[in-house]
Amino acid sequence: GRSTETGVAASVLLSPAGPAKDAVGCLEQALARIRRAVEGIEARQRADGAGTAAATYAIPSGAAGIPEWHAHAFVWREGVCASLHASKAGPGAEDAALLDGILSSFRIAEDL
């Protein structure tokens, strides 16, 4: 989905974890795929020790020819990688906090 108010696009993807055994493994697999598709990105990674991992990176000239910021959060559960991706084209200084807020809100309920 995309917010008409903020311009932030967000999606959630569930995929088989393959060799990943935790959220950091999910993150590393995703970043390897992203780096193959987009040259020269430098991702800032973090893991919170509570079973989640996250990364943020910028693309100087995205699909529309303007800068993009991307943020990913990962949770691993029973062989599945759950990934939240949020992005913003033409970001402003306040958008870093907005994307961080979206990442920090990502949860997988144990009881659906």
N, C-alpha and C positions, 0 to 999 in steps of 0.2 A: 504494500500500500504506500501511498504518498500523501503527506499532509499538505493541503493547499495553504494552510496558515504558515508553516515553517519551511516548506520545500524539502523536508526530510523524507527520503524513501526508506522503507524498512521491509524486511522479509525474514521468515523463519524457514529453515531447511532441516529436515531429518534425513540422515543418510547412514548406511552401514559404516561402522567404525573401521572395518578392515583391521590392520595391525595396531591401530590406536587403542591404548588401554586406559586412557584418562583424557581429561579435557585438553591438557597440553599437547598430547598426541594428535587430537582432533585439530587443534590450532596449527600445529606444524604441517600436517597433511594439507590443510586448506591453503596455508601460505605458500607451500611448494607449488600448488596448482596456480595460485594467483601470480606468483613470480614468473612462471612459464608463460602466462598470458600477457603480463604487463611488465615490461623491462624497467629495471632501475628503481623499483619501489623499496623504500626502507621502512620496515614496520617496527613500531614500538610495541613490545609484548609485555604482558604481565599475567601472573597467576595469583589467585588470592589464597591458595592453600585450602580452600573449602570446596574444591572440585570444579572450579571454573577457570577459564583462561580467556584472555582478550588480546586484541591487537588493533592498532589504528595505523593508518598510513594515508598519504596524500598522493594524488595523481596530478601532476602539473597541468596537463591538458587532457581532459576526459573526452567522452563521446561528443559533447557539444562544443569542444574546443576551449572549455574553461576549466579552471581548477576544480577538483573534487576531493572531498574528505571521505574516508571510509572507516567504519568501525565494525569489528566482529567480536561477538562473545560466544563461547563454547561451553557446553555441558556434555559430559559423557554419562550414559546410563545403559548398562547391560548390552554392550555391543553396538550402541547407536550414538552417533554424534549429532547433537542438536546445535544448530548455529543460528544466531541472530545477526543479521547484517543491516546496518544503517548507513546511509550515505547522504551527502549534501553537495550539490553543485553550486559553485560560486559562493563558498562559505565566507562568513564574516567572523570576527574575533569571538563573538558570543556563541558561535555554533560548536566550538570544542566542548563547552560545558553541556550543551544540549545533547550532543552525541554520547558523551560520557554518562549522562543521566539515563539515556535509553539503555545503554549497555548494563548499567548497574541495576536496572529494573528486571532484567531477564531471569526468569525462574522456570523450572520444570516441576510441575506438581507431581508429587509421588502418587497421588490418588486422584485419577481423572474420573 
